C-alpha cells in the first residue's frame, strides 16, 4: 500500500495595527500551497511558447509515459503567483523507477533533451521548460510517500532455462583513474591490484589514459589529443608499464579504452590532416552531434582510408609497447552506424591487425548491436538487461529481466558474449547503484545476480565500497577505498563464494515473488531478494520455508 502524507506549516498570523484597531487578514487562498493528491505530479513552469506541451517517459517501465507524445497536462495550478502545468504519474507503477523525461511540443515536431529522474519518496517534481531545454526547480512541498514493506509470502515458480552459449565469459573491473587523486593514479591503481583480484576479476579495464584535450574541453577522458601519449597527471609511461606488468603477474588481462569515433580539437590531426574529419558545407570541422552536445570533440570521417591506417597504427602501438590484451571501444558503432556498411571494414582490418600481433586479443564494443560480432568484436553490451533489473527492483516483476537477457545472450557463437553490469562510468554519472537499487544491500544483490548470468560482466570501481552518489567521470572525485571496510569485506566474500560455484551447463531461472533464483546444473543455487520486504517462500525440492531479508541474498 502506498499513500501520501501532507505536512504543511500553518501560515503565520499577520497583525496590523491601525488607529488602535487590530485586524486579522483574510486566510491565504488555496493557491498558496500545492494541492493534495494521490499520484506523482510533475509540475512545469511552461516558458516554451508552444501551443501545448506533453511529457513522454522511457526507462525502467517503457510504457509509463503512454504512447508518443506521452502524457497530456492534467491542468494548471497557481501557487504564490506562479502558474504551473502538471502531469500525473501513477505511484503504483512509478515508485522506485529510473526514467528519462522528454518534454515535447505535443507531436509538433520539437522535443527537448532527456531529463533523468528516479521516482522516490517525494511526491512532486518541478521543472522550468523553455524551447531550448529543461532545468530543475528546487521546491519542497512537504509531501512524502509512505510504503508498506510488510512480509511477503510466495511460492517459487520456474521461469525458463538459461543455456550458456558462446564464451569465454570475462569478469571485468573498470578503473576510472580520476578516482585516484590528481597525481600518480597509475601507482595508486597498482597498489589496489590485490583487492581487485580478490573480487574475482580477471580483466583490468582502464578508462582512457591518453593525453587529454584542452581546447573546448569539459574534462572528458574521451577527448583524446594524442593517441600515443599518456596523460601525465596519471603518471609516466614507465608507471603505466609497471601497472600493466604487475597486473599480468597477478593473472589479470589488461584492457585499454579506445576512442575511434572522434578526437580532441587540439589533436594534431585537426591541423595536419583536416580531411580526416567530417566538415560542413563551409569546410568547418564539426562535432559528432547535430545538437552540439559533444561539442568538446571533433568527428572523424572514415571515408578517408589514410585515417584507417593511422588509427590502426595507434591501436597496435600500445599492444607492441606494453603488451596489452584488449580494447574496450567507445561508441563502436558510431563509425559504422547500426547497419552493415562500408566502414565496418575498418574494424575488420584493425582487429585483424591486432590479432595478427596477438592471437586472442579481446575486443569489447560499447554497442548493443549484434553486427559488431561480424566486425570481429568478442563482446557487446546488453544495456536492456540492466534496465529490466532496475525495473524489477521497482515492481518485483522478474519475468521481463530474464526474458530480455535470454533474448540478447542466446545463440552466441564461440568467442562471443554479451556484457552485463549494474553500472559503468556513464550510468554512474547519473546515480550510483546504491541509488538505482535502493540501498547498498540492494546494489550488492543486483551485482551478484548479474555475475551469475552466462555472460561477461563489468564491475565499475567504486561499487565495492558502496559509493553513495553520482560520479562525474569528467572530474576528479575523491573515493575512499578503505572507509567502508565492512561492506568491502561482504562484497569480497560474496564474489569469492561465486568464484567457487561451478556455473557451467544449463541454469534454471526461478522467481518467488520478488526473489530471483538461479539453480545451476552443479546443484548450487543463488537467491536474491529484489524488494524492501522480507520474503518467505517455498520451492519445489526444498524442504521448509526459505526466508530472505529485505534486499538480502543467499548461497546454497
C-alpha positions as CSV (number, residue, x, y, z in Angstrom):
1,X,0.0,0.0,0.0
2,X,1.3,3.5,-0.9
3,X,-0.2,6.7,0.4
4,X,0.7,10.3,0.6
5,X,1.1,12.3,3.8
6,X,0.9,16.1,3.7
7,X,2.9,18.1,6.2
8,X,2.2,21.8,5.8
9,X,3.3,24.6,8.1
10,X,0.4,26.7,9.3
11,X,0.7,30.3,7.9
12,X,1.9,32.8,10.5
13,X,-0.8,35.2,11.7
14,X,0.0,38.7,10.5
15,X,-1.1,41.5,12.8
16,X,-1.7,45.0,11.5
17,X,-2.3,48.0,13.9
18,X,-4.4,50.9,12.7
19,X,-5.9,53.6,15.0
20,X,-5.8,51.2,17.9
21,X,-7.7,48.6,15.9
22,X,-6.2,45.1,15.3
23,X,-7.3,43.4,12.1
24,X,-6.8,39.8,11.1
25,X,-6.0,39.3,7.4
26,X,-8.1,37.1,5.1
27,X,-7.0,33.5,5.0
28,X,-4.5,32.7,2.3
29,X,-6.1,31.2,-0.8
30,X,-5.6,27.5,-1.7
31,X,-3.2,28.6,-4.5
32,X,-0.6,29.4,-1.9
33,X,0.0,25.7,-1.4
34,X,0.2,22.8,-3.8
35,X,-3.0,20.6,-3.7
36,X,-3.0,17.2,-2.0
37,X,-3.2,14.3,-4.5
38,X,-2.8,10.6,-4.7
39,X,-0.3,10.3,-7.5
40,X,3.1,11.6,-8.5
41,X,3.0,15.0,-10.1
42,X,5.5,16.6,-12.5
43,X,5.0,20.4,-12.3
44,X,6.2,22.6,-15.1
45,X,6.7,26.3,-15.4
46,X,6.0,26.4,-19.1
47,X,8.1,29.1,-20.9
48,X,8.2,27.3,-24.3
49,X,5.6,29.4,-26.1
50,X,4.3,26.1,-27.6
51,X,0.5,25.7,-28.2
52,X,0.7,22.6,-25.9
53,X,3.3,20.6,-24.0
54,X,3.4,16.9,-23.4
55,X,5.5,14.6,-21.2
56,X,6.9,11.3,-22.5
57,X,9.0,8.9,-20.5
58,X,11.1,5.9,-21.2
59,X,13.3,3.8,-18.9
60,X,12.6,1.2,-16.2
61,X,9.0,1.0,-17.3
62,X,8.8,1.7,-21.0
63,X,5.1,2.4,-21.1
64,X,5.0,4.7,-18.1
65,X,4.5,7.7,-20.3
66,X,1.9,6.2,-22.6
67,X,2.1,6.3,-26.4
68,X,4.1,9.1,-28.0
69,X,3.9,12.1,-27.4
70,X,3.1,10.9,-23.9
71,X,1.1,12.4,-21.0
72,X,-1.1,15.4,-21.6
73,X,-1.2,18.1,-18.9
74,X,-3.8,17.4,-16.2
75,X,-4.4,21.1,-15.7
76,X,-2.8,24.2,-14.2
77,X,-2.4,25.5,-10.7
78,X,-1.2,28.9,-9.5
79,X,0.9,28.9,-6.3
80,X,2.3,32.1,-4.9
81,X,1.5,33.9,-8.1
82,X,3.4,31.3,-10.3
83,X,1.4,29.2,-12.7
84,X,2.3,25.5,-13.1
85,X,1.1,22.9,-15.6
86,X,1.1,19.4,-14.1
87,X,1.3,15.9,-15.3
88,X,0.0,12.9,-13.3
89,X,2.0,9.6,-13.0
90,X,0.7,6.6,-11.1
91,X,2.6,5.9,-7.9
92,X,2.0,2.2,-8.0
93,X,3.7,1.9,-11.4
94,X,6.4,4.5,-11.0
95,X,7.8,4.1,-7.4
96,X,11.5,3.4,-7.5
97,X,11.7,3.5,-11.3
98,X,14.5,5.3,-13.1
99,X,13.0,7.2,-16.1
100,X,14.1,9.6,-18.8
101,X,11.6,12.5,-19.1
102,X,11.1,14.0,-22.6
103,X,9.1,17.3,-22.7
104,X,7.8,17.8,-26.3
105,X,5.6,20.0,-28.4
106,X,2.7,17.6,-28.3
107,X,3.7,16.0,-31.5
108,X,4.5,19.4,-33.0
109,X,8.0,18.4,-34.2
110,X,10.0,19.6,-31.2
111,X,11.4,17.6,-28.3
112,X,13.9,18.5,-25.6
113,X,16.9,16.6,-24.3
114,X,16.2,13.7,-21.9
115,X,16.0,14.5,-18.2
116,X,16.8,11.6,-15.8
117,X,14.5,11.1,-12.8
118,X,14.1,8.3,-10.3
119,X,10.7,8.4,-8.7
120,X,11.2,8.1,-4.9
121,X,9.7,9.4,-1.7
122,X,9.0,12.8,-3.0
123,X,5.5,13.2,-4.5
124,X,6.2,16.3,-6.6
125,X,8.9,17.2,-9.1
126,X,9.4,20.6,-10.6
127,X,11.0,21.9,-13.8
128,X,11.2,25.1,-15.8
129,X,10.8,24.3,-19.5
130,X,11.8,26.6,-22.4
131,X,12.0,25.8,-26.1
132,X,15.8,25.4,-25.5
133,X,15.9,23.0,-22.6
134,X,14.8,21.9,-19.1
135,X,16.1,23.0,-15.7
136,X,15.1,21.6,-12.3
137,X,13.4,23.7,-9.7
138,X,14.2,23.1,-6.0
139,X,10.8,23.4,-4.4
140,X,9.8,21.5,-1.3
141,X,6.0,20.9,-0.9
142,X,6.1,18.7,2.2
143,X,4.8,15.6,0.6
144,X,6.3,12.2,1.2
145,X,5.4,8.7,0.1
146,X,4.9,6.0,2.7
147,X,5.3,2.4,1.5
148,X,4.2,-0.7,3.4
149,X,7.2,-3.1,3.4
150,X,5.5,-5.9,5.3
151,X,6.5,-9.5,4.8
152,X,5.6,-11.2,1.5
153,X,4.7,-14.9,1.2
154,X,5.4,-16.6,-2.2
155,X,5.8,-19.9,-4.0
156,X,8.8,-20.2,-6.3
157,X,7.9,-20.8,-10.0
158,X,10.3,-21.7,-12.8
159,X,10.6,-19.1,-15.5
160,X,13.0,-20.5,-18.0
161,X,16.3,-22.3,-18.6
162,X,19.3,-20.2,-19.5
163,X,21.6,-22.2,-21.7
164,X,25.1,-20.9,-21.9
165,X,26.5,-20.3,-25.4
166,X,29.5,-18.6,-26.8
167,X,32.1,-17.6,-24.3
168,X,34.5,-17.4,-22.7
169,X,33.0,-15.0,-20.2
170,X,35.1,-12.4,-18.5
171,X,34.8,-10.7,-15.1
172,X,36.0,-7.2,-15.9
173,X,37.0,-4.5,-13.4
174,X,36.6,-0.9,-14.8
175,X,39.1,1.6,-13.5
176,X,38.4,5.3,-13.6
177,X,41.9,6.9,-12.9
178,X,40.2,10.2,-11.9
179,X,39.1,8.4,-8.7
180,X,42.7,8.0,-7.6
181,X,43.8,11.6,-7.0
182,X,45.2,14.4,-9.1
183,X,48.6,12.9,-9.4
184,X,50.1,9.4,-9.6
185,X,47.0,7.4,-10.4
186,X,48.9,4.6,-12.1
187,X,50.9,3.8,-9.0
188,X,47.8,4.1,-6.8
189,X,45.9,1.6,-9.0
190,X,48.8,-0.7,-9.0
191,X,48.6,-0.6,-5.2
192,X,45.0,-1.9,-5.3
193,X,45.6,-4.9,-7.7
194,X,45.4,-7.4,-4.9
195,X,42.0,-6.1,-3.9
196,X,40.8,-6.2,-7.5
197,X,41.9,-9.8,-7.9
198,X,40.2,-10.7,-4.6
199,X,36.9,-9.6,-6.2
200,X,37.2,-12.5,-8.7
201,X,38.1,-10.2,-11.6
202,X,40.2,-11.5,-14.5
203,X,40.4,-8.3,-16.7
204,X,41.6,-4.9,-15.6
205,X,40.0,-2.3,-17.9
206,X,41.5,1.2,-17.8
207,X,39.4,4.2,-19.0
208,X,41.4,6.4,-21.4
209,X,44.9,7.0,-20.2
210,X,45.9,9.2,-23.2
211,X,46.8,12.9,-23.3
212,X,43.5,14.8,-22.8
213,X,42.5,17.7,-25.0
214,X,42.2,21.2,-23.6
215,X,40.5,23.2,-26.3
216,X,36.7,23.3,-25.7
217,X,37.3,20.7,-23.0
218,X,34.8,19.7,-20.4
219,X,37.3,17.4,-18.8
220,X,36.3,14.2,-20.5
221,X,38.9,11.5,-20.8
222,X,37.2,10.5,-24.1
223,X,38.5,13.8,-25.6
224,X,41.9,12.5,-26.8
225,X,44.6,14.8,-28.0
226,X,47.4,12.2,-28.6
227,X,46.6,8.6,-29.0
228,X,50.3,7.6,-28.4
229,X,51.0,9.6,-25.3
230,X,49.9,9.1,-21.6
231,X,48.1,11.6,-19.5
232,X,50.9,12.8,-17.3
233,X,48.6,13.7,-14.5
234,X,48.2,9.9,-14.0
235,X,51.9,9.2,-14.2
236,X,54.6,8.4,-16.7
237,X,54.8,5.8,-19.4
238,X,57.1,3.8,-17.1
239,X,54.5,4.0,-14.4
240,X,51.9,2.7,-16.8
241,X,54.2,-0.1,-17.9
242,X,54.7,-1.1,-14.3
243,X,51.0,-1.2,-13.7
244,X,50.4,-3.5,-16.8
245,X,53.3,-5.8,-15.8
246,X,52.0,-6.1,-12.2
247,X,48.5,-6.9,-13.4
248,X,49.9,-9.6,-15.7
249,X,51.9,-11.1,-12.9
250,X,48.7,-11.4,-10.9
251,X,46.8,-13.2,-13.7
252,X,44.9,-10.2,-15.0
253,X,44.4,-9.3,-18.6
254,X,44.7,-5.6,-19.3
255,X,42.2,-3.8,-21.5
256,X,42.6,-0.2,-22.6
257,X,39.8,2.1,-23.7
258,X,39.9,3.2,-27.3
259,X,38.1,6.2,-28.9
260,X,38.0,5.8,-32.6
261,X,35.0,8.0,-33.4
262,X,36.4,11.4,-32.6
263,X,39.4,13.4,-31.3
264,X,40.0,16.5,-29.2
265,X,40.0,19.8,-31.1
266,X,43.7,20.2,-30.3
267,X,44.7,16.8,-31.6
268,X,47.5,17.4,-34.2
269,X,45.4,15.6,-36.9
270,X,43.0,18.6,-36.9
271,X,45.8,20.8,-38.3
272,X,47.9,18.2,-40.2
273,X,45.1,16.1,-41.7
274,X,41.8,18.1,-41.7
275,X,40.5,15.8,-44.5
276,X,40.3,13.1,-41.9
277,X,37.4,14.9,-40.2
278,X,33.8,15.5,-41.2
279,X,33.1,19.0,-42.4
280,X,30.1,21.2,-43.0
281,X,29.3,22.9,-46.3
282,X,31.7,25.8,-45.4
283,X,34.6,23.4,-44.8
284,X,34.5,23.7,-41.0
285,X,35.2,20.5,-39.0
286,X,32.1,19.5,-37.0
287,X,31.4,17.7,-33.7
288,X,29.6,14.3,-33.7
289,X,26.1,15.5,-32.8
290,X,23.8,17.9,-34.6
291,X,22.6,19.5,-31.4
292,X,26.2,20.2,-30.2
293,X,26.1,18.1,-27.1
294,X,29.5,16.6,-27.8
295,X,31.0,19.9,-28.8
296,X,34.2,19.1,-27.0
297,X,35.3,16.7,-29.7
298,X,35.7,16.6,-33.5
299,X,34.1,14.0,-35.6
300,X,36.4,11.8,-37.7
301,X,35.5,10.8,-41.3
302,X,36.2,7.2,-42.2
303,X,35.6,7.7,-45.9
304,X,39.4,8.6,-45.8
305,X,41.4,5.4,-45.8
306,X,44.5,7.2,-44.6
307,X,42.7,7.6,-41.3
308,X,42.2,3.8,-41.2
309,X,45.9,3.3,-41.3
310,X,46.7,6.0,-38.7
311,X,44.1,4.7,-36.3
312,X,45.2,1.1,-36.7
313,X,48.8,2.0,-36.2
314,X,47.9,3.9,-33.0
315,X,45.9,0.9,-31.7
316,X,48.8,-1.5,-32.5
317,X,51.3,0.8,-30.7
318,X,50.0,0.0,-27.2
319,X,50.0,-3.7,-27.9
320,X,53.6,-3.7,-29.0
321,X,54.7,-1.1,-26.4
322,X,53.0,-2.5,-23.3
323,X,51.7,-6.0,-24.4
324,X,48.1,-5.1,-23.5
325,X,45.4,-7.8,-24.0
326,X,42.4,-5.9,-25.4
327,X,40.4,-2.8,-26.1
328,X,37.0,-1.6,-25.0
329,X,36.0,0.6,-27.9
330,X,33.9,3.7,-27.1
331,X,30.8,4.2,-29.2
332,X,32.0,1.5,-31.6
333,X,29.1,1.7,-33.9
334,X,29.5,5.5,-34.3
335,X,31.8,4.8,-37.1
336,X,29.6,2.3,-38.9
337,X,26.0,3.1,-38.0
338,X,23.6,0.5,-36.8
339,X,23.5,-1.4,-40.1
340,X,26.3,-3.1,-42.0
341,X,28.1,-0.7,-44.3
342,X,31.4,0.2,-45.9
343,X,33.1,1.4,-42.7
344,X,32.6,-2.0,-40.9
345,X,35.7,-3.0,-42.9
346,X,37.7,-0.6,-40.8
347,X,37.0,-2.6,-37.7
348,X,37.7,-5.9,-39.5
349,X,41.0,-4.6,-40.7
350,X,42.1,-3.1,-37.4
351,X,41.0,-6.1,-35.3
352,X,42.7,-8.4,-37.8
353,X,46.0,-6.4,-37.4
354,X,45.8,-6.6,-33.6
355,X,45.1,-10.3,-33.7
356,X,48.0,-10.9,-36.1
357,X,50.2,-9.4,-33.4
358,X,48.5,-11.2,-30.5
359,X,46.0,-14.0,-31.2
360,X,43.2,-14.0,-28.7
361,X,43.2,-10.2,-28.4
362,X,39.9,-9.3,-26.7
363,X,37.7,-6.7,-28.3
364,X,34.7,-5.2,-26.4
365,X,32.3,-2.9,-28.3
366,X,30.4,-0.3,-26.5
367,X,27.4,-1.2,-28.7
368,X,24.3,-3.3,-28.3
369,X,24.2,-4.2,-32.0
370,X,25.0,-7.8,-32.8
371,X,26.5,-6.8,-36.2
372,X,29.6,-5.8,-34.2
373,X,30.4,-9.5,-33.8
374,X,30.7,-9.7,-37.6
375,X,33.3,-6.9,-37.4
376,X,35.4,-9.1,-35.1
377,X,34.3,-8.0,-31.6
378,X,34.1,-10.6,-28.8
379,X,31.8,-8.8,-26.5
380,X,28.9,-6.4,-26.9
381,X,26.7,-4.6,-24.4
382,X,23.3,-5.5,-23.1
383,X,22.0,-2.3,-21.6
384,X,18.5,-3.6,-21.6
385,X,19.3,-6.3,-19.1
386,X,20.3,-3.6,-16.6
387,X,17.2,-1.5,-17.3
388,X,14.9,-4.5,-16.7
389,X,16.7,-5.3,-13.4
390,X,16.2,-1.7,-12.2
391,X,12.5,-2.2,-13.2
392,X,12.3,-5.4,-11.2
393,X,13.7,-3.6,-8.1
394,X,10.8,-1.2,-8.5
395,X,8.0,-3.5,-9.1
396,X,9.2,-7.1,-8.2
397,X,8.5,-8.4,-11.7
398,X,11.4,-10.6,-12.8
399,X,10.0,-12.2,-15.9
400,X,11.0,-9.3,-18.2
401,X,14.5,-9.3,-16.7
402,X,15.1,-12.9,-17.6
403,X,13.4,-12.6,-20.9
404,X,15.5,-9.7,-22.1
405,X,18.7,-11.3,-21.1
406,X,17.9,-14.6,-22.6
407,X,16.9,-12.9,-25.9
408,X,20.2,-11.0,-26.0
409,X,22.5,-13.8,-25.0
410,X,21.2,-16.9,-26.7
411,X,22.8,-18.4,-29.8
412,X,26.1,-16.7,-29.4
413,X,29.0,-18.3,-31.4
414,X,32.2,-19.5,-29.8
415,X,34.3,-16.5,-28.7
416,X,31.2,-14.2,-28.3
417,X,29.3,-13.0,-25.2
418,X,27.1,-10.2,-24.0
419,X,28.3,-7.7,-21.3
420,X,26.0,-7.2,-18.3
421,X,26.5,-4.6,-15.5
422,X,24.7,-2.7,-12.8
423,X,26.6,0.4,-13.6
424,X,29.6,1.8,-15.6
425,X,31.1,5.3,-15.9
426,X,28.1,6.5,-18.0
427,X,25.4,5.2,-15.7
428,X,27.3,6.2,-12.6
429,X,27.3,9.8,-13.8
430,X,23.6,9.9,-13.2
431,X,23.3,7.9,-10.0
432,X,25.2,5.2,-8.0
433,X,24.0,1.6,-7.8
434,X,23.1,2.4,-4.2
435,X,20.5,4.8,-5.5
436,X,19.4,2.7,-8.6
437,X,18.9,-0.4,-6.4
438,X,17.6,1.4,-3.3
439,X,20.2,0.5,-0.8
440,X,23.8,-0.7,-0.5
441,X,22.5,-4.2,0.1
442,X,20.3,-3.8,-3.0
443,X,23.3,-2.8,-5.1
444,X,25.3,-5.8,-3.9
445,X,22.4,-8.2,-4.6
446,X,21.9,-6.8,-8.0
447,X,25.6,-7.3,-8.9
448,X,25.5,-10.9,-7.5
449,X,22.6,-11.6,-9.8
450,X,24.4,-10.1,-12.9
451,X,27.6,-12.1,-12.2
452,X,25.6,-15.3,-12.1
453,X,24.3,-14.9,-15.6
454,X,26.1,-16.7,-18.5
455,X,27.7,-13.5,-19.9
456,X,30.7,-11.3,-19.4
457,X,30.2,-8.8,-16.6
458,X,31.6,-5.5,-15.5
459,X,32.3,-4.1,-12.1
460,X,32.9,-0.3,-12.0
461,X,35.4,0.6,-9.4
462,X,33.5,2.3,-6.5
463,X,30.8,-0.4,-6.3
464,X,32.8,-2.4,-3.9
465,X,32.8,0.4,-1.3
466,X,29.1,1.4,-1.9
467,X,29.9,4.9,-3.1
468,X,26.7,6.7,-2.3
469,X,26.3,9.3,-5.1
470,X,26.8,10.0,-8.7
471,X,30.4,10.2,-10.1
472,X,31.1,12.7,-12.9
473,X,33.7,10.9,-15.0
474,X,34.9,14.3,-16.3
475,X,36.0,15.4,-12.9
476,X,38.4,14.1,-10.2
477,X,36.2,12.5,-7.5
478,X,37.6,11.5,-4.1
479,X,36.8,7.9,-3.3
480,X,38.0,6.3,-0.1
481,X,38.8,2.7,-0.7
482,X,39.1,1.8,3.0
483,X,36.4,3.8,4.8
484,X,33.7,1.2,4.2
485,X,35.7,-1.8,5.2
486,X,32.7,-3.9,6.4
487,X,30.9,-3.5,3.1
488,X,34.0,-4.3,1.1
489,X,34.5,-7.5,3.1
490,X,30.9,-8.6,2.4
491,X,31.3,-7.7,-1.3
492,X,34.6,-9.7,-1.5
493,X,33.2,-12.7,0.4
494,X,30.2,-12.8,-2.0
495,X,32.5,-12.6,-5.1
496,X,34.8,-15.4,-3.7
497,X,31.8,-17.6,-3.0
498,X,30.6,-17.1,-6.6
499,X,34.1,-17.9,-7.9
500,X,33.8,-21.3,-6.2
501,X,30.5,-22.2,-7.9
502,X,30.5,-24.3,-11.0
503,X,28.3,-22.2,-13.3
504,X,28.8,-24.3,-16.4
505,X,25.9,-26.0,-18.1
506,X,22.2,-25.1,-18.0
507,X,20.9,-22.7,-15.4
508,X,17.3,-22.7,-14.2
509,X,15.8,-19.3,-13.6
510,X,13.1,-19.1,-11.0
511,X,11.1,-16.4,-9.2
512,X,9.4,-16.4,-5.8
513,X,7.6,-13.1,-5.9
514,X,10.4,-10.5,-5.9
515,X,13.1,-13.1,-5.2
516,X,15.3,-14.1,-8.2
517,X,16.6,-17.7,-8.0
518,X,19.3,-19.3,-10.2
519,X,19.8,-23.0,-9.9
520,X,23.0,-24.3,-11.5
521,X,23.4,-27.7,-13.1
522,X,26.1,-28.4,-10.5
523,X,23.4,-28.2,-7.8
524,X,24.4,-24.8,-6.3
525,X,21.7,-22.1,-6.1
526,X,21.8,-18.3,-5.6
527,X,18.8,-16.4,-4.2
528,X,18.5,-12.5,-4.4
529,X,15.6,-10.5,-2.9
530,X,14.9,-7.5,-5.1
531,X,12.5,-5.9,-2.7
532,X,12.4,-3.9,0.5
533,X,10.2,-6.6,2.1
534,X,11.1,-9.7,3.9
535,X,10.1,-12.6,1.7
536,X,9.1,-16.1,3.0
537,X,8.8,-18.6,0.2
538,X,8.6,-22.3,-0.6
539,X,10.3,-24.0,-3.5
540,X,9.9,-27.4,-5.2
541,X,12.5,-29.8,-3.9
542,X,13.4,-27.6,-1.0
543,X,12.1,-28.6,2.4
544,X,10.6,-25.9,4.6
545,X,10.3,-22.2,4.1
546,X,13.1,-20.0,3.0
547,X,13.3,-16.5,4.4
548,X,15.2,-13.6,2.8
549,X,15.7,-10.3,4.5
550,X,14.9,-7.1,2.5
551,X,17.4,-6.9,-0.3
552,X,19.1,-10.0,1.1
553,X,20.8,-12.8,-0.7
554,X,21.6,-16.5,0.0
555,X,24.0,-19.0,-1.5
556,X,23.3,-22.8,-1.3
